[in-house]
Amino acid sequence: MLGGPQPWGYYFRVAAICFTLGAGMEMFMLKTGFYDKVTQLEATRLDETREEREAFLAQLRAELERQAAEKGVQLKLPPLPGSGGGGGGGSGGEQQRQQQQQQQ
C-alpha cells in the first residue's frame, strides 16, 4: 500500500450515483412519453424530406449510368425506392432494356 487508502470505495460510490441518476432519467423519459414523441417527430421529418431524397437518388443513378455508359461498364443497380420495386410501374427495367439495346 503506497501512499494511503485506496480510492476504490469513492469510485464505486460515484459509479452507483451516476447509474442511479441515469436510470431515473430513463424512467422519467419512459413515463412521460418522450420516446413516442421523438419517434413521431423523426417520422414526420423523414416524410417531409422523402421527395428530396428520391430526387437525389435519381440524380445519382443517372450520373452512375452516364459514367458506366461512357466507360462501357454494365451496372446492376437496385430499383429506385419510388419505382415500385418490380411489382408494376417498372421504369427501372425499361431503362435497363434501353441501355442493353444501345450497347448492342
N, C-alpha and C positions, 0 to 999 in steps of 0.2 A: 504494500500500500504506500504509494508515493504521494505525498502532499495532502493528506487529509481524507475526509469521507468521500465516497463515490457519489456522483450526482445522478445515478440511475433512478433513484426514487423521484427526484424532481422531474426527469424526462417522462417517466411513467404517468405522473400526475398531469403534466401538460398534455400528453397524448390523450389521456382519458377525458380531460376537459374539452379538448378540441373535438374528439369523437362525439361526445355528448351534445355539444353545440351543433355540430353538423347533422346529427340525427334529429335534433329538434327542428332545425331549419327544414330538413326534408319532410318531416311530419307536417309542419305548418304549410308547406307548399302543396302537399297532397290533400290536406283537409280543405284548403281554400280554393282548389280547382285551378291552381297555377298552370299545371301541365296541360290541362284541357284547353285553356285559353291560348297558350303558346302554340299548341298543335293547330288550333283553328286559325290563328294569325299566319302561321307558316303555310298552311294550305291556301289561304287567301292570296298570299304573296306569290306562291307558285302559280296559281291560276291566272293572276294578273300578268305574269311575265311569260306565259306559255307561248303566245304568238311571237314574242321577241326571240325566244329560244329556238322555236321551229324555223323562223326566218334565218337565224344564224346557221343552224344545221343545214338548211337548204343551200345557203351560200357556200358553206364549207364543202358540201358534197359536190356542188358544181365546180368549184376550184380543183378538188381532187380529181374529178372526172376529166377536167380540161388538161391537167398536168399528166394524167395517165395516158390520155389520148395523144398528147404531144410526144411522150416517150414510148408509145406503143406497148403499154403495160395493161393487162386485163385485171380489173378490180372486181372483187367480190364484196360489195358493201351491203350491210344490212338495210332493210327498208326503213324509210323515214317514219318517225312515230305517228305522224298525221296521215300517212298513206293507207292505213287500214291493216298493214302487216300481212298481206297476202290473202285477205278474205274479200276480194272485190276491188273496186277502185283501180288498183294495180298500176299507178303511174310509174312506179319504180321499175316494174317488169317491162313496161313499154320502152322506157329509156334504155334498158339493157339490150333489148332486141334491136333498137335503132343503132346502138353502138356496134353491136356484132355485125349488122348489115354494112355499116360504114367501113369496118375493118376488113371485110371480105371483098 
